[in-house]
């Protein structure tokens, strides 16, 4: 058995043992989904001295964020603000999806995000499929920015009982794809980036505001190896290998497109042929690298041939996982049709999140969030207006 397979088996067994030893009576492990509920009372190993100071900081940061999410998962709307005060500074910077956008301060985060969300989905629970942290190196020039981050990804699940963001309540269980990045300083959360797939919520409510997915619809799964929740500190050698790979893919691959041939970027050297690519509503998921090129990348580059990845707010790795957030992270001009939006000639800023999984020297899975409502608004198209038209 090769080394990579052995390491994968060890990681999965270790993860399952750590979950089984959790301290909370209501702890749950949904192995068949590859998820852990945020109310799982996990004790992350934060022992200083076992590894480098950086690894110890990452462990402490993960514990702090996980505890924060656990508190939120068990909270009622009238207690959210107290929890936010316990974990966030008064002037917290929060960046989220259109139409919520950028918020400043605890009261704004509470009144514009958490309280409306919990009133609309009163039984909302967080399922986490991926969870890890690290130190960022997201500058295009390679200079180390050194910010510490913790990120996660999964589904919120809840019954859609009251209208949310003017989306009519369906009365049905709804899944909300989420990814959240927390920037840490001295062990505290000082900035949050979060994206939700709101067009997918519209679709589930009966209002498909985007064309049918080009790729496989509803292909959005946890990691195939069920190894995305990184309780334990990871190999620093593996972490550096992951960070090197993702920086090369972005700044020496994606940004080298010659505006004619896909091959000019050399993407095949970075991705496994059986890549599993999980895209946002309107794009869908791809089961191979060829599907990724045929159903997503060629259409993206036709519409935005001059697109360039900028300095990213975060770009970090832990073990075999890598993550990036940019608000915005990509700048481009829309010179061709994208999905059903004609070329506008407008300069577009893309707010997005990516999480990748590496095996060996290539990426085998990739989870992608793009704020489609914001992108279409920059095209001159209001997806909420489309929804209202579908309602009447």
TAURSUL-V881903 format. One record per residue. PSI is psi in degrees with one decimal (* if undefined). OMEGA is omega in whole degrees, -180 to 180 (NA if undefined). Layout:
[[PSI,OMEGA] [PSI,OMEGA]]
This chain:
[[132.9,-175] [166.2,-174] [-41.9,-178] [-40.4,180] [-40.3,178] [-45.9,-180] [-38.8,180] [-44.0,180] [-43.5,179] [-43.0,-179] [-44.4,-179] [-45.4,-180] [-43.1,180] [-44.8,179] [-45.9,-178] [-38.0,178] [-42.4,-180] [-39.3,177] [-42.3,-178] [-27.1,-178] [8.8,180] [156.5,-170] [-10.4,-175] [137.5,180] [-28.3,-178] [15.7,179] [141.7,178] [143.8,173] [118.9,-179] [75.7,-173] [-33.6,-177] [-20.7,177] [-9.1,-176] [25.9,-175] [159.7,173] [128.7,177] [145.5,-178] [-11.2,177] [7.6,176] [124.2,-176] [77.4,-174] [134.7,173] [108.7,-179] [136.8,-179] [109.9,-180] [19.2,-177] [118.2,180] [140.1,176] [-20.4,179] [-30.6,-179] [-167.7,-179] [163.9,177] [-38.5,179] [-45.3,179] [-39.4,179] [-40.4,177] [-42.2,179] [-42.5,179] [-44.2,178] [-40.1,179] [-42.2,179] [-41.9,179] [-42.6,-178] [-45.7,-179] [-41.9,180] [-41.6,178] [-40.0,178] [-48.5,180] [-36.3,178] [-45.0,178] [-44.2,180] [-36.1,-176] [-25.0,-178] [10.8,-172] [153.9,169] [157.7,-178] [-36.0,-176] [-4.3,179] [-2.9,-176] [-43.9,-175] [-36.0,177] [-40.3,179] [-42.1,178] [-40.0,179] [-32.6,-179] [-28.8,-171] [-16.0,-174] [149.7,173] [157.3,-177] [-30.2,-177] [32.1,-179] [136.6,174] [125.3,-175] [123.8,178] [127.0,-176] [-168.7,-174] [152.0,169] [132.3,16] [9.9,-178] [-46.9,173] [-141.0,-173] [133.3,179] [151.1,179] [119.8,176] [154.6,-175] [-44.8,-177] [-38.9,179] [-41.5,179] [-41.8,-180] [-51.8,-171] [-27.2,-177] [-20.7,-178] [-66.6,-169] [-48.1,-177] [-47.9,177] [-38.8,-179] [-44.8,-177] [-28.6,175] [-34.8,179] [-32.4,-180] [75.5,-171] [-21.9,178] [25.4,-175] [133.5,175] [144.9,180] [130.8,169] [125.9,-178] [124.2,179] [-28.5,-178] [140.0,-180] [120.1,179] [178.3,-178] [175.2,178] [-177.1,-179] [135.4,-169] [146.4,172] [71.1,-170] [13.4,179] [138.3,-178] [-29.7,-178] [0.2,176] [-6.4,178] [135.5,-172] [120.7,180] [-28.8,169] [7.0,178] [144.1,179] [135.3,-176] [154.6,168] [137.0,-179] [161.7,175] [167.7,-178] [145.4,177] [-147.6,177] [142.2,155] [139.9,175] [134.2,177] [164.6,179] [126.3,-176] [90.9,-171] [-27.7,178] [150.4,180] [144.7,-179] [124.4,-179] [32.8,-176] [2.2,175] [124.0,-178] [135.5,178] [138.1,-180] [-17.5,-174] [5.5,-176] [159.9,172] [135.0,-176] [140.7,175] [130.5,179] [113.7,177] [131.3,-179] [152.3,165] [136.1,-175] [134.8,178] [129.6,180] [119.8,174] [134.1,-174] [147.6,173] [122.4,-177] [39.3,176] [7.6,-178] [151.2,176] [125.2,180] [-12.4,-179] [144.4,180] [133.2,168] [131.3,177] [137.5,172] [140.0,175] [145.9,178] [80.5,-176] [-38.9,175] [-30.1,177] [-33.6,174] [-42.6,176] [-44.3,180] [-44.8,180] [-29.0,178] [-4.3,177] [15.9,-177] [82.8,-179] [100.1,-175] [-10.6,176] [157.3,177] [162.1,177] [145.4,-180] [134.2,176] [-41.8,-180] [-160.8,-178] [121.0,-179] [144.1,176] [20.7,175] [91.5,-177] [94.0,-168] [164.7,169] [169.6,176] [139.0,-176] [-32.4,-178] [2.4,-179] [47.5,-175] [25.3,-171] [-13.3,-179] [104.5,-173] [84.0,176] [-45.7,-173] [152.4,172] [142.0,-175] [163.3,178] [127.8,179] [-27.8,175] [-45.8,178] [-41.2,-180] [-45.8,-180] [-37.8,178] [-41.0,179] [-43.8,-179] [-40.5,178] [-43.4,-179] [-46.3,-173] [-33.3,175] [-42.0,179] [-42.9,-179] [-42.2,-176] [-55.1,-168] [-18.0,177] [-5.2,179] [-74.5,-177] [-43.6,-176] [0.4,180] [10.4,-180] [128.7,-177] [11.3,178] [21.9,176] [-56.9,-174] [135.1,177] [-35.5,-176] [-18.1,-178] [-21.6,-180] [-17.4,180] [32.8,-175] [-27.1,-177] [-24.9,-180] [-15.1,-177] [-19.2,-173] [144.0,175] [145.0,178] [-30.3,179] [35.9,177] [134.6,170] [114.8,-174] [119.8,-174] [101.9,-174] [173.0,-178] [171.0,176] [135.8,-177] [-22.8,178] [-52.6,180] [-166.6,-176] [151.3,-179] [138.8,-176] [-5.9,178] [163.6,176] [-35.9,179] [-42.7,176] [-40.6,178] [-44.3,179] [-43.6,-174] [-40.9,-171] [-16.2,178] [-61.6,-165] [-40.7,-178] [-34.0,178] [-39.8,179] [-45.6,-177] [-27.1,174] [-40.1,-178] [-33.8,-173] [64.4,-173] [-22.9,-178] [13.6,-173] [142.8,-180] [134.4,172] [132.7,-177] [-175.7,165] [126.6,-177] [147.1,176] [-36.1,177] [142.8,171] [108.0,-172] [169.6,-178] [155.4,168] [120.1,-176] [-127.7,-178] [3.3,-180] [145.7,-179] [151.8,-177] [152.0,177] [145.1,171] [142.7,178] [124.4,-179] [77.0,-2] [164.0,178] [-19.7,-178] [138.3,174] [140.7,-177] [165.5,173] [129.7,179] [96.6,-179] [-2.1,177] [169.6,179] [139.8,173] [126.4,-170] [-114.4,178] [20.4,-178] [115.5,179] [157.4,178] [128.6,-179] [-19.4,-173] [4.9,-176] [149.0,170] [127.8,-173] [135.9,173] [123.7,-177] [120.6,169] [124.1,-175] [164.6,177] [137.8,174] [142.0,168] [133.5,-177] [155.0,172] [130.4,-180] [141.8,165] [121.2,-176] [-123.3,-176] [9.8,-175] [160.6,177] [130.6,-177] [-22.5,177] [147.9,-177] [123.4,178] [130.2,-170] [131.9,172] [131.0,171] [133.2,179] [84.9,-175] [-33.7,180] [-42.6,178] [-41.1,179] [-47.8,-179] [-33.1,177] [-37.3,178] [-24.6,172] [-17.1,-173] [17.6,-178] [127.1,-179] [109.7,-178] [-24.7,175] [-36.0,175] [-38.2,175] [-42.9,179] [-44.3,180] [-36.5,178] [-37.1,178] [-23.2,-180] [-19.5,-172] [*,NA]]
